[in-house]
Amino acid sequence: MFKVAVVVWIIGGATLAGMLMVAVLVVPSLSAEAMHWIPIAVGCGFVIAMPVSFVVARKIATPSVR
């Protein structure tokens, strides 16, 4: 399950980090200081994606009941 979680985290973390980076660039008050906010947003995206990836990996690993 850990290997699946790492793969999901790599994909999900990059996606979430990109979404947060675009959000920083779209908001005018944040884009004025983009060099400060973009690394924070990207770091938060990767950290938030960790527990989400473990939940998704657990859902993938459990067999479906029909």
Secondary structure as GFF3:
##gff-version 3
##sequence-region A 1 66
A	DSSP	alpha_helix	2	26	.	.	.	ID=ss1
A	DSSP	alpha_helix	28	31	.	.	.	ID=ss2
A	DSSP	alpha_helix	34	61	.	.	.	ID=ss3
###
